[in-house]
Amino acid sequence: MLAAFVAPFVRIGGVVEPHLVNGQPGAIFRDRDGKVVNTLALDILDGQIQAIRAVINPDKLRHLGPVADAWAVVRETNQARRPMD
């Protein structure tokens, strides 16, 4: 799931910053302007990912900085996934 999303996200100028999220290993996703799109946190037990927790609610992301229009970024990322004609 992450591989399918990250490559086109980076192609449109997005940045994935490794970061501790709520004390768990994770990442902050930022758009090309540096605005926060979402966060992901990984619950890891015995070296295996048990759960991936995502936060996309802008009200819960504002403490990290300016927040992007996540749905606009998702639409643009989906366009970048489509083969060029």
Summary of the structure (lengths in Angstrom):
residues: 85
radius of gyration: 13.3
end to end distance: 24.6
largest distance: 45.1
contacts: 211
relative contact order: 0.20
helix: 34%
strand: 39%
